[in-house]
Amino acid sequence: MANTSNTFFTADLYNSEIHLEINEDILNNIYADGIKSNDSLKIEFVFITDSEDKAILLKDKLLDQFPSYSKVSIVETDGFFDIQGITDKVEMSLNEINNWNQTMWDFGYQYDCQLDGWQVGV
């Protein structure tokens, strides 16, 4: 997937910054709290971008594509826009988390919004 018109989440960032290997460390911390890899939990996520218009587009598309996601909102901080929300339940296996992470990475790229992080609901 190449989107040369992106000015915030550029092709270089898209191709070099996903770092799926970090998910294994995150999951090990989750497992240490008694969660098992076949447990399913909701994920809190945040995207970031530099334009309210881009944030609104992503928010609308997230709600359209993933209608079970909840609390999807936009928050402006220091000239940047965070798109936050909560998924439906996702299996906590490395494979499923990496698949979800890749899907969100790709989805955000389409709207010039970078997936900035995720955590399981607290």
ABEGO torsion letter per residue (X at the ends): XBBAABAABBAAAAAAAAGAAAAAAAAAAAAAAGBBAABBBBBBBBBBBABAAAAAAAAAAAAAABAABBGBBBBBBGGBBBBBBBBBBBBABAAAAAAAAAAAAAAAAAAGBBBAEBBBBX
